[in-house]
Amino acid sequence: MGVSILSPYKERVTFRNPSFKDGTIQLSRLELEDEGVYICEFATFPTGNREGQLNLTVLAKPTNRMEGTTRPLIAKAGRTEKILVATCISSNGKPPSTVTWDTKLKGEAEFQEIRNSNGTITVISRYRLVPSREAHRQQLMCVVNYQLERFTDSMTLNVQYEPEVTIEGFDGNWFLNRKDVKLICKSDANPPAHTYEWKLPNGTLPGSVEIQNNTIYFKGPVSYSVAGTYICEASNAIGTRSGLVEVNVTDKPLPQGAPGGIIGIMGGVIAAVLIIGVAVTVFVVYRRQQKNRTDADHDLIDLPPSHKPAPPPKRKQELKSHLTAEDIQVVHLDNMKHEEEIQKLPLQPPYYDMAASEPSPYTDKLDFGKCHSEVPNASDYLSRCYPREGRYLEKIPHAYAPLSDLPRDLYPQHPDVSFCCPPPGSRAPYICPKEQYV
């Protein structure tokens, strides 16, 4: 049947490559009414129709502008009402724009959104502040952000205010017969001051003065008659403000500059000396600390062998494994007085090892039954079981904790030594005193 386009779209819609495989269309001069859901449908036989769809969203780029107020901005004392300064408008946008203000002014902004009949939105922002002397010549910038685009526009405020008056020329050293002195009236005003007036609060100006616009000249040498309070009034279209200065006349000129200059120089020199002294002191202390640390490190490194730390003692296990009969020290008490004192000391409980020991040539010679049957008490027990040279030790208390595990070959040169067995009914056998004093 060929290509068919409805009348509302005949001027703006075309098929790019019409065929049974490609139904692409192209829209020109896009309008907001073109937004919506588009459906592409294929008719097939005998399986029926197939379709796909997409949602078209149309954006509208806004029109931006900034307008300043036509009302004059006038600063007056005691005024607190905020007035409109500028307006920033972003109209007919879709989606709506974001409007902000970039300024150092202490004002406030208000925002308004207007939805149009075609679906677009207009954003309006108004900036208000209280006019002041400080706001004069300050910049106010409007910033509009839409999608990835940024629009800016700015203006400089023109605030009108009354004159602010200051008087210059009196340096505090007007003395008798001084010449060529004057007073200058200066004002900060918008618009500029157009009239200046000089006067004294209690009298008329001296006859030796001459006024030229904002300056008053004193002719001839200075005399006491020029002393007094001078007032200058400046006026503009906004209002009139005044300033004053008190003029004093002295007999002789006052020293100017010398004392202050000398004191300033001396102060600077003293400050520099103090700073240098502190810096040198810090440097010297730091160097001494570094030197002391270096000397200490050298002393630790170069110690002679006699000053070096002694090696750690051998472990007890190693001492046990290399113990011989020569290493066993026996204490002989030749003085009977010492023996009598030792007899008075209480006997310490014996110590033994419950672990079973392996048979050895020395344990085979022990006759435990004989010891139990023939030895009625502990003293006889020691006399029967030990040689004569060891009997004197029977009354010596245990000075150290007895060793529970001694080498089997403790007395290799005395094969006939005998060992004691515990008395009947005792769970702790007596241990040879020689073993107790190793």
C-alpha positions in Angstrom: 0.0 0.0 0.0 3.1 2.3 0.2 4.0 4.9 2.8 1.2 6.7 4.6 1.7 9.5 7.1 -1.1 11.3 9.0 -1.7 14.9 8.3 -0.4 16.4 11.6 3.0 14.9 11.0 3.4 15.1 7.2 5.6 18.1 7.4 7.9 16.8 10.2 8.0 13.0 9.9 9.8 10.9 7.3 10.7 7.2 6.8 14.5 6.9 6.4 14.5 3.5 4.6 10.9 2.1 4.3 10.9 -1.7 3.9 9.5 -4.8 5.5 12.7 -5.0 7.6 13.2 -1.3 8.6 10.5 1.1 9.8 12.8 3.9 11.1 11.2 7.4 11.2 12.8 10.8 11.7 11.2 13.8 13.4 12.2 17.3 12.7 11.4 20.6 14.5 10.7 18.6 17.7 7.8 19.9 19.9 6.7 19.3 23.4 3.6 17.5 22.1 5.9 14.9 20.5 6.6 13.4 23.9 5.0 10.1 24.6 5.1 6.3 23.9 5.9 5.2 20.4 5.0 1.6 19.2 6.5 -0.2 16.2 4.3 -3.1 15.0 5.1 -5.8 12.4 2.2 -7.8 10.8 3.2 -11.4 9.9 1.4 -14.4 8.6 0.4 -16.8 9.9 2.0 -16.1 13.4 0.4 -12.7 13.9 1.7 -9.3 14.9 4.9 -8.4 16.8 5.5 -5.1 18.4 8.1 -3.0 20.4 7.8 0.3 22.1 9.8 3.1 23.6 9.1 6.3 25.7 10.2 9.6 24.2 11.0 12.4 26.6 11.3 15.9 25.2 13.5 18.5 27.1 13.0 22.2 26.8 16.0 24.5 27.1 15.1 27.5 29.2 15.6 31.2 28.5 17.7 33.0 31.2 18.0 36.6 32.1 18.9 38.9 35.0 17.2 42.2 35.8 18.2 44.9 38.2 15.7 46.9 40.1 14.8 50.3 38.7 14.2 51.6 42.2 17.2 53.6 43.6 19.0 52.0 46.5 19.3 54.5 49.3 21.1 53.8 52.6 19.8 55.6 55.6 20.6 55.3 59.2 18.2 53.0 61.2 16.7 51.4 58.1 15.9 47.7 58.4 13.5 47.0 55.5 14.9 44.8 52.8 14.2 45.9 49.3 14.4 44.2 46.0 17.8 44.4 44.4 17.8 42.0 41.4 15.7 39.3 39.8 17.0 36.2 38.0 14.6 34.4 35.6 14.9 31.0 33.9 11.7 30.6 31.8 10.1 27.8 29.9 12.5 25.0 31.0 11.8 21.3 31.1 12.9 20.0 33.6 13.1 23.2 35.7 16.5 24.9 36.2 18.4 25.5 39.4 19.0 29.2 40.3 21.5 30.4 42.9 23.3 33.6 43.8 27.0 34.1 44.1 27.9 37.2 46.2 29.5 38.5 49.4 26.4 40.6 50.2 24.4 39.8 53.4 21.0 39.5 51.7 18.5 36.8 51.1 16.9 35.1 48.1 13.4 34.0 47.5 12.3 31.5 44.8 9.2 30.9 42.8 8.2 28.2 40.2 5.5 28.7 37.6 4.2 25.7 35.6 3.2 26.6 32.1 0.3 25.0 30.1 2.8 23.3 27.7 4.5 21.4 30.5 7.5 23.8 30.9 8.4 25.5 34.2 9.6 29.0 34.8 11.9 29.6 37.8 12.1 33.1 39.3 14.6 34.2 42.1 14.5 37.6 43.7 17.4 38.9 45.8 16.7 41.4 48.6 18.8 43.3 51.1 19.0 46.4 53.3 20.9 49.1 51.4 24.1 50.2 53.2 27.3 52.0 52.6 29.2 48.6 52.6 27.0 47.2 49.8 28.0 49.9 47.4 30.0 48.7 44.4 29.6 45.1 45.5 29.0 42.4 42.8 25.9 40.3 42.7 25.9 37.2 40.3 23.0 35.0 39.2 23.9 31.4 38.4 21.5 29.1 36.4 22.3 25.4 36.0 20.3 23.4 33.5 21.4 19.8 32.7 25.1 20.2 31.9 24.9 23.9 30.9 25.7 26.9 33.2 24.5 30.4 32.7 25.8 33.4 34.7 25.0 37.1 34.7 26.1 39.8 37.2 25.6 43.4 38.2 27.3 45.9 40.5 25.2 47.6 43.1 24.8 51.3 43.2 23.8 52.4 46.7 23.3 56.0 47.5 24.3 57.3 51.0 25.0 60.4 52.9 28.6 61.9 53.2 31.0 60.5 55.8 33.2 63.4 56.8 36.8 63.4 58.0 39.2 66.4 58.5 42.9 66.2 57.8 45.8 68.7 58.1 46.2 69.0 61.9 49.2 67.0 63.0 49.1 68.0 66.7 52.2 70.3 66.4 50.8 73.7 65.6 53.1 76.2 67.4 53.4 80.0 67.4 54.6 81.6 64.2 54.3 78.4 62.2 53.4 79.1 58.6 51.5 77.4 55.8 48.9 75.4 57.7 45.5 74.3 56.5 42.6 71.9 57.1 41.0 69.7 54.4 37.5 68.4 54.6 37.1 65.0 52.9 33.9 63.1 52.5 32.8 59.7 51.3 29.4 60.1 49.6 27.3 58.7 46.7 26.6 60.9 44.9 29.6 63.0 45.8 29.1 66.0 48.1 28.5 69.2 46.3 28.6 71.7 49.3 31.1 72.2 52.1 30.7 74.6 55.0 33.2 75.5 57.8 32.2 76.9 61.2 33.1 77.1 64.8 30.6 76.0 67.5 31.1 79.1 69.7 32.1 81.9 67.5 33.1 83.0 64.0 36.2 81.9 62.0 39.4 84.0 62.4 39.9 86.8 60.0 43.2 85.3 58.8 41.5 82.2 57.2 40.6 81.7 53.5 38.1 79.0 52.4 38.3 77.3 49.0 35.7 74.6 48.5 36.6 71.9 51.0 39.9 73.5 52.2 40.5 76.2 54.8 43.8 78.1 54.6 45.4 80.0 57.6 47.3 83.0 56.3 50.4 84.3 58.0 52.1 82.9 61.1 50.0 80.8 63.6 48.8 82.6 66.7 46.6 81.6 69.6 43.6 82.9 67.8 43.5 80.0 65.4 43.0 77.5 68.3 39.5 76.0 68.6 37.1 73.3 67.3 36.6 73.4 63.6 33.5 71.8 62.1 33.0 70.9 58.4 29.6 70.0 57.0 29.3 68.2 53.6 26.0 67.8 51.8 24.8 65.7 48.8 21.4 64.8 47.4 20.8 62.2 50.2 21.7 64.3 53.2 24.2 66.3 55.2 26.9 65.0 57.6 29.6 66.8 59.6 33.0 66.2 61.1 35.2 68.1 63.5 38.8 68.5 64.7 40.2 70.2 67.9 43.2 72.5 67.1 45.7 73.3 69.8 48.5 75.8 69.6 51.8 75.4 71.6 54.6 77.9 72.4 57.4 75.7 70.9 57.4 72.9 68.4 57.2 69.4 69.7 59.9 66.9 68.8 58.6 64.8 66.0 59.9 61.6 64.6 63.3 61.5 66.5 62.2 59.8 69.8 59.8 57.5 68.0 62.3 56.6 65.4 65.1 55.9 67.9 62.8 53.8 70.0 61.6 51.9 67.0 65.2 51.2 65.8 66.3 50.1 69.3 63.3 47.8 69.6 64.0 46.2 66.3 67.7 45.6 67.2 66.7 44.1 70.6 64.2 41.8 69.0 66.7 40.7 66.4 69.3 40.0 69.1 66.8 38.0 71.1 65.8 35.9 68.1 69.4 35.2 67.2 70.3 34.3 70.8 67.4 31.8 71.1 68.3 30.2 67.8 72.0 29.8 68.8 71.0 28.4 72.2 68.7 25.8 70.6 71.4 24.8 68.1 74.1 24.4 70.8 71.8 22.3 73.1 70.9 20.1 70.1 74.5 19.6 69.1 75.5 18.6 72.7 72.7 16.1 72.9 73.8 14.5 69.6 77.4 14.4 70.8 76.4 12.8 74.1 74.4 10.1 72.3 77.3 9.4 69.9 79.8 9.1 72.8 77.5 6.8 74.7 77.1 4.6 71.6 80.9 4.4 71.2 81.4 3.5 74.9 78.9 0.6 74.5 80.6 -0.7 71.4 84.3 -0.5 72.6 83.9 -1.9 76.1 87.0 -4.1 77.1 86.4 -7.8 77.7 86.5 -7.3 81.5 83.5 -4.9 81.3 81.4 -6.9 78.9 78.4 -8.7 80.4 79.2 -12.2 81.7 77.8 -15.1 79.6 74.6 -16.6 80.9 75.0 -19.5 83.3 74.7 -23.0 82.1 71.3 -24.7 82.4 70.6 -27.0 85.3 70.1 -29.9 83.0 73.6 -29.6 81.7 75.0 -29.4 85.2 73.2 -32.6 86.1 74.5 -34.5 83.1 78.2 -33.7 83.8 78.2 -34.1 87.6 81.0 -36.3 89.0 82.1 -37.4 92.4 84.8 -34.7 92.4 82.1 -32.0 92.1 80.4 -33.1 95.3 81.5 -30.9 98.2 81.5 -32.4 101.7 81.5 -30.1 104.7 83.6 -31.3 107.7 82.7 -29.9 111.1 85.6 -30.3 113.4 84.3 -28.2 116.1 82.1 -30.1 118.6 80.5 -26.8 119.6 79.1 -26.5 116.1 77.7 -30.0 116.3 75.9 -29.3 119.5 74.3 -26.2 118.0 73.3 -28.2 115.0 71.7 -30.9 117.2 69.2 -28.3 118.4 67.9 -27.5 114.9 64.8 -29.4 113.9 65.1 -32.1 111.3 63.6 -31.2 107.9 61.3 -33.7 106.2 63.0 -36.0 103.8 62.6 -35.8 100.0 62.4 -38.7 97.6 61.4 -39.5 94.1 58.4 -41.8 93.8 59.4 -42.6 90.2 60.8 -46.1 89.7 64.5 -46.2 88.9 66.2 -48.8 86.7 68.3 -51.4 88.4 72.0 -50.6 88.6 75.1 -52.3 90.1 74.7 -50.3 93.2 71.0 -50.9 93.8 71.5 -54.6 93.4 73.7 -54.6 96.5 71.1 -53.0 98.7 69.4 -55.3 101.2 66.2 -53.4 102.1 64.9 -56.2 104.2 68.0 -56.3 106.4 67.8 -52.5 106.9 64.2 -52.7 108.1 64.8 -55.7 110.4 68.1 -54.6 111.9 67.8 -50.9 112.2 65.4 -50.0 115.0 65.7 -46.2 114.8 66.9 -43.5 112.5 70.3 -43.1 114.1 71.2 -46.8 113.9 69.8 -46.7 110.4 72.3 -44.1 109.3 75.2 -45.8 111.2 74.5 -49.2 109.6 74.0 -47.9 106.1 76.9 -45.4 105.7 80.6 -45.8 106.1 82.4 -44.3 109.1 83.7 -41.3 107.3 80.0 -40.3 106.6 78.5 -40.8 110.0 79.3 -37.3 111.2 76.8 -35.9 108.7 73.8 -37.6 110.3 73.1 -34.6 112.5 73.6 -31.9 109.8 70.2 -30.4 108.7 69.2 -30.0 105.1 70.7 -26.7 104.0 69.4 -27.0 100.5 66.6 -28.8 98.8 67.7 -32.4 98.1 68.2 -33.5 94.6 65.7 -36.1 93.5 67.5 -37.3 90.4 71.3 -37.8 90.5 73.5 -39.6 88.1 73.8 -43.3 88.5 77.7 -43.2 88.4 78.0 -40.8 91.3 80.8 -42.7 93.1 82.7 -44.7 90.5 85.8 -45.0 92.8 83.7 -46.5 95.8 82.0 -49.5 94.4 81.2 -50.8 98.0 79.1 -47.8 99.1 75.7 -48.8 100.5 72.4 -47.0 100.1 69.7 -46.8 102.8 66.2 -47.9 102.4 63.1 -46.3 104.1 62.1 -47.6 107.5 58.9 -49.7 107.7 55.7 -47.7 107.4 57.4 -44.6 106.0 56.6 -43.4 102.5 59.7 -41.2 102.2 63.1 -43.0 102.2 66.1 -41.3 103.6 68.6 -40.0 101.1 72.3 -40.0 101.5 73.5 -36.8 103.1 76.3 -36.6 100.5 73.7 -36.3 97.8 71.8 -33.6 99.8 74.8 -31.3 99.8 75.6 -31.4 96.1 
